[in-house]
């Protein structure tokens, strides 16, 4: 059954024909303003998802509920965010599921924290830490707007300091120096559980992998993910777009291995 838009919820407005998107929280008596005209929130509330709404200039916009990727891109940014193309690989590496307990070091703007919050569900827990109290304040506001504040615990922590939790199901590191946090991640993880990280340079990746080996991680995997849009048009035919989201970071994942001693050793 179709569920109509209600005041207090977020709506993704898509400019028809152009693809530009706007995230709007519906409030009685308020208006959305753009270069294509004004739309009253009262004219969106009560509409069914997928409906077309017109601006006062007669320009059409499609109204949808935002997906998690839309929410990630629409956060108020104080830092770079994890792109959806990388996020998919990371969350699969972290083996996330409802009820999971996850440590995130490097909250940034909170975009990836929002994705983690949706995946672990109301019974899960995200322990997110950042080295900047200012970044953390902005991130928590973004997380609250997405509706996941009740499943997130946050704090200021310096890379290398121990995490105040143990036996967690996964750890994600998004830091300039993730190798400093690798020993703390190993200590916080339950046996066999995964870690993933993202870094922007090859030298950072090399140092991170070295730290993973030294800390006792196994099944270390390193990748780069590229995404190329394809243009499908009736007259011009099908071909790749001139623009693509190419390099956004190097990704690595690993599993916690317990120390081993030879029999009789």
N, C-alpha and C positions, 0 to 999 in steps of 0.2 A: 504494500500500500504506500502511495506517495505521501511523503512527510513534508508539509509546507514550512517555509522559512519562518522563523520566529524572532522577535526582538531579543537581543543579547547574544545571538550566534553570529559567527563569521560567514561571510559570503564571498566567493571568488567571482568577480565580474570580469568577463572576457570580451574585449572589443571585437565584435564580429568582423571577420575579414582581415584584421590586422594581427590578432593574437596577443595583443598587450593585455596584461592581467593586473587586477587591483584587488587587494584584500580589504574588505569593509566589514566592520562590526555594526550590525543593525541597531539603531536607537530611535525611539519615537521622535518625530519632528526634525530629524537631522537630514542632511543632504550629502550626496557624493558629488564631488566636482572634478571634472577633467577637461582636457582640451576639446572633447567631443560633446560637452554639455553637462547638465546637472540632472541627477536622478534622486528623487526623494526616497529615503529609506522606507517610508510608509508605502511606497509603490512596489517595494520588493517583498516586504513582510506579507505572508499569506500566499505568495507565489510558490509553485512547485519547482523543485530542482530541475534545471535544464530549460527553464522558461526564458523567453526573450523579453527584456525590459528596454524601454526607449528613454533616451535623454530628452531634455526639453528642446533640443535641436533635431529630434527625430532620429538620432543615431542609435543603432541596435547594440545591446550588450547581452551576452548570455550569462545566466546566474547559476552557479554551481556551488556545492559545498567543497571547501578546499581539501585536497589530498594531503598526505603527510609531507610529500615533496614540495607542494605549494607552500605549506607553512614553514618549511625549512628555508626556502628562498626569500620569504617575506619577513623574516625576523629583522629587528633593528640591529644592524651590524656594527660592532666595534672591532671585529677581527674578520679574517677570511673564514669561510665555512667549508665543511666537507661537502663536496658535490655529490648529488644523488648517484652518479655513475660509480663513484668510489664507495659511497655508503652501502650500496648493495653488496659489493664484494666483502666489505668489512663485517657487516652483520651476519653474513653467512659464515665467515671465518670465526666469529665469536659464538656461533651456535646458540643464538638467542631464542628464548621461548617464554611463554607466560610464567611468571613466578620467579624468573631469574634475578639474581643479585649481581650487579655490574658496577665496577669502578671505572670512572672516566677521569683521566688527568689531562687538563687543558680544556675547560668548559668553553672558552671563547665567547661566542655570541649565543650559545645554547642551541644551535640548529640541530646538531647531531644528538644532543641530549633529548630533544623532543622526539626524534625517531626512536631512541632507546626507550623512552617512556611509553610510547605506544606499543612497542614489541614486548616488553616485559609485563604489560598489563597492570591492573590494579593490585594484584598480589605480589608484583615484583618490586625491586628497589634499585634506584640508581644513586650511587655515591659519586658525586661529581666535584672535582677540585680544580682550582685555578690559582696561579701565582699572583693574580691581580684582583684585588677587592672591587675595583671599579668595573672590570669586565664581568665579574661574577654578579654584581648588582644588575647590570643590564641583561645578562643571560637569564637570571631568575625571573625578571619581568616578562621576557619572551616565553619562558616555560610556563609561567602562570597563565598567560594569554592563551596558550595552546591547551590548557586544562590539565596539565600533568604535574602541578606543584606538589600534590599529595603523595606522589611516588618518587620524589627526588629529595635527597639530602645533599647540601652543598657546604663547602668550606674553602678557606684559603690555605694553600699548601705549597711548599717549595719542592721542586723536583729533587728527588733523592730522599726526602723525608718519608718515614714509613706511613702507609695508609692505615687509618684507624679502624679497619675492618679485616676480617680474615675468612678463609674458605668461601670466597666469592666465585661465581660461575664464569666470569670473564673480566678482562681488563682491556681498556682502550687508551692509548697514549697519543695525544696530539700536541706535541711540544717541540720547541726548537732543539732541545737536547734530550730526546726520549731515553737515550742510554743511561742517563742519570737515574731514571725512575724504574729501570728494568729490575734491579734487585728487589725493590719494594713491591713491584708487581708480582714477582715470583713468590715472595713471602705471603702476599694477600690471596693468591689463587689457591683453590682447592686442587688436589692432585689431578693431573691430566687435563686441566681446563685451559682454554685458549687465551692468548693475548694477540692484539692487533695494534698496529701503529701506522701513522702517515707522516712523511717528511718531504720537504720540497727539493732537496738536493741529493746528488749521488753520494757525496761525502758523508752526509748525515745518515744515509741508508747504510753505508759501509760500517760506520761506527756503531749504529744500532744493532746490526747483525752480529758484530763482534761481541757486543754486550749480551745479546741473547745466548750465544754459544757459551760465554763465560759463566752466565748465571745458571746454566743447566737446562735450557729449553731445547726441545726437539721439534722435528717436522717444520723447520723454518722454511717459509715460502715468501718470495718477493715478486711483485708484479707491478705493472703499470697498466691502467685501464684507459682506453680511448673511446670516444663516442662520436660517430659521424652521422648527422641527419641526412636523410634521403628525400629529395624533392620529387614528388609524384604529381605530374601535371598532364592535362589532357593533350595539349598541343605540343608542348616542348619536350614531352617524354619524361622518362625517369632518369635521374642522375644524382650524384652526391652534391650536397650543398657546398658553396664556396667557403662557408664558415663551419667550424666544428669546435667542440670542447675537447681539446687535445690533452696536453699535459697539465695535470693539476696536482700531482704528487706521486711519490713512490709509496707503495703499500707493502707491509710485511705482516706475517702472522706466524705464530708458533704455539707449541703446547708445553705445559709444565711437566718436566720429567723429574722423577724422584732420584736422589743419589743412589748409586749402585756399588756394591762391594762384592768382590769375587767370593764364592763359597769358601768358608774357612779362613777368610781374610780378616 
